[in-house]
């Protein structure tokens, strides 16, 4: 499967998860909803790999890194983003979360010495402007608290750290599917401990909508999408992979057009086009020019025949 297909799959699946998350949290507390998501995801992934005998034994050192990946990518970042949602509009969260591409470039350079693409700054500038235009009305009407903005920024930064940690996990020769399954298990474990410690109202929802949304978030939204996303990181680097966070709000609004009757204004259309333009700037291939033919006689005086 080419890396472009993994990139497209990530954008499309995560674009749909916005709707699934909204359906899920209507029936249970946010923290508990995320816990159920990753319990189900890790159970399916670990159980499936064990069934086909593709669950390798890992060392304590390898599990230690997977615990860190689980904390950054599958628990702490979600808790912070959802905390942010309590004090700001989803549009502003989308704008802040779009900074993941820039954070990925910075963290990749700081922690792994990866030189980011020279195109990342103009691409992210176009993308952020595009996402801001997509949610212009939300940004204009929304009154975000400082705490909410801090949670959203911190959650995005933790997500970015998880992206960088995934490259360290690759260096330890941990298979991607198995590593993801264990990291999700550790993330779910951390979320469960958090729910117990904070006294969350521990319920088992009976709504079919809740479990349908949770099933979608667990399998396509977590197992498949994170597999594709981390494949893109391993192939193209964290900065380019992070641009997916700019594009999935475009998909989310496209789905909202169909399900909720969202009406595209001039600013939202312009925003979608700018987000796509940023993607083009980041991924376009430079033109390869044929080398100029060198004339061996260039610079020599003309040769005159003798009589």
Secondary structure, DSSP 8 states (H G I E B T S, - for coil): --HHHHHHHHHHHHHHHHHHHHHHTTSS-HHHHHHHHHHHHHHHHHHHHHHTT------HHHHHHHHHHHHHHTTHHHHHHHHHHTTS-HHHHHHHHTTHHHHHHHHHHHHH-----TTHHHHHHHHHHHHHHHTHHHHHH----HHHHHHHHHHHHHHHHHHHHHHHHHHTT--HHHHHHHHHHHHHHHHHHHHHHTT--------HHHHHHHHHHHIIIIIIHHHHHHHHHHHH-HHHHTTHHHHHHHHHHHHHHHHT-----HHHHHHHHHHHHHHHHHH------------TTTTS-------
